[in-house]
Amino acid sequence: MLDVSKYIKDLLFIHDCVILPGFGGFVANYKPADIDEEMNLGIPPSKSIGFNRNLSQNDGLLINRLSEAENLTYSEAEKSIQFFIEDLRVRIQRGEKVILDKIGCFYNDRRHNLLFEPSKELNYLVDAFGMERFSLPTLSPISDEKNHPVAIPQVKVRTLFTKKRLWYAAAAIPFILTVALLPMNSERNGSEASMISINEKKEITEKFVQLDPVVSPPEDLVAFEPKLTKKSKLEKTQKGRFYLISGSFTSIENAEILRQELISKSYPAVIIENKNLYSVAVNQFTNRAAADQFKKKVIAKNSKAFCWVLQK
């Protein structure tokens, strides 16, 4: 299973919204510089990361980033993200706190409401790159040689406007306004004529400029694969067997997708029931040593693979 969280982290530096299709979206909002009075620290501007469950519609941003980075097709990248989301849901339902590195933490409260706690380890604002928190200097009162506080003398400030000057200014304002408005009437007719000519030019250009519709070439269109309609078969578990699990899901349809992908890579994958989940086993063994040895071979072929041994 691919670690999709690092690609979410990369996209948050560039975009203000990164969506996990069918799960929710991470939203980055600008946060201005601030002062922490309790810690006496100056905090630079940053992006505060939030999570919105309503932003679940696929915009293709994360899938395209994953397909480019891992050299996958669009459908393969989409399946990898589905497995990642399903793993998140399973771990959260178990009561775990799922931590995405330098992004945040997901967990359920007592009423089984999904909560998100953002991480403060990384500043996603590119404009604030290199800026760090700094301690503010403490201000101490002025003291003499014997450490006695010195009183600062108060100096009277001379006022610029007196009552007499304000009265003269109020009397002169109407005269100044009449003189200033006289030349404006003579120039108004010329300005109106120039505005009419400008508007006529705009109408002429708007009539003759026509844009041809741009149609994307057929090779740029994305083809989506249909969902599986075949019924999945469950393998009966046997006591004393060891199963090498590649992923666990709440729906058997998603488990079947992973099983068929493993079968295409020549693994004898099966689906077994594991409590309230559907687990996909890469292979099954009679002893733990054989399971551990086969696990090493799987990881040697794909260093990013994630699997674990289940004993029945």
Rosetta blueprint (number, residue, H / E / L):
1 M L
2 L L
3 D L
4 V L
5 S H
6 K H
7 Y H
8 I H
9 K H
10 D H
11 L H
12 L H
13 F H
14 I H
15 H L
16 D L
17 C E
18 V E
19 I E
20 L E
21 P L
22 G L
23 F L
24 G E
25 G E
26 F E
27 V E
28 A E
29 N E
30 Y E
31 K E
32 P L
33 A L
34 D E
35 I E
36 D E
37 E L
38 E L
39 M L
40 N L
41 L E
42 G E
43 I E
44 P L
45 P L
46 S E
47 K E
48 S E
49 I E
50 G E
51 F E
52 N E
53 R L
54 N L
55 L L
56 S L
57 Q L
58 N L
59 D L
60 G L
61 L H
62 L H
63 I H
64 N H
65 R H
66 L H
67 S H
68 E H
69 A H
70 E H
71 N L
72 L L
73 T L
74 Y H
75 S H
76 E H
77 A H
78 E H
79 K H
80 S H
81 I H
82 Q H
83 F H
84 F H
85 I H
86 E H
87 D H
88 L H
89 R H
90 V H
91 R H
92 I H
93 Q H
94 R L
95 G L
96 E L
97 K L
98 V E
99 I E
100 L E
101 D L
102 K L
103 I L
104 G E
105 C E
106 F E
107 Y E
108 N E
109 D L
110 R L
111 R L
112 H L
113 N L
114 L E
115 L E
116 F E
117 E E
118 P E
119 S L
120 K L
121 E L
122 L L
123 N L
124 Y L
125 L L
126 V H
127 D H
128 A H
129 F L
130 G L
131 M L
132 E L
133 R L
134 F E
135 S E
136 L L
137 P L
138 T L
139 L L
140 S L
141 P L
142 I L
143 S E
144 D L
145 E L
146 K L
147 N L
148 H L
149 P E
150 V L
151 A L
152 I L
153 P L
154 Q L
155 V L
156 K L
157 V L
158 R L
159 T L
160 L L
161 F L
162 T L
163 K H
164 K H
165 R H
166 L H
167 W H
168 Y H
169 A H
170 A H
171 A H
172 A H
173 I H
174 P H
175 F H
176 I H
177 L H
178 T H
179 V H
180 A H
181 L H
182 L H
183 P H
184 M H
185 N H
186 S H
187 E H
188 R H
189 N H
190 G H
191 S H
192 E H
193 A H
194 S H
195 M H
196 I H
197 S H
198 I H
199 N H
200 E H
201 K H
202 K H
203 E H
204 I H
205 T H
206 E H
207 K H
208 F H
209 V L
210 Q L
211 L L
212 D L
213 P L
214 V L
215 V L
216 S L
217 P L
218 P H
219 E H
220 D H
221 L L
222 V L
223 A L
224 F L
225 E L
226 P L
227 K L
228 L L
229 T L
230 K L
231 K L
232 S L
233 K L
234 L L
235 E L
236 K L
237 T L
238 Q L
239 K L
240 G L
241 R L
242 F E
243 Y E
244 L E
245 I E
246 S E
247 G E
248 S E
249 F E
250 T L
251 S L
252 I H
253 E H
254 N H
255 A H
256 E H
257 I H
258 L H
259 R H
260 Q H
261 E H
262 L H
263 I H
264 S H
265 K L
266 S L
267 Y L
268 P L
269 A L
270 V E
271 I E
272 I E
273 E E
274 N E
275 K L
276 N L
277 L E
278 Y E
279 S E
280 V E
281 A E
282 V E
283 N E
284 Q E
285 F E
286 T L
287 N L
288 R H
289 A H
290 A H
291 A H
292 D H
293 Q H
294 F H
295 K H
296 K H
297 K H
298 V H
299 I H
300 A H
301 K H
302 N L
303 S L
304 K L
305 A L
306 F L
307 C L
308 W E
309 V E
310 L E
311 Q E
312 K L
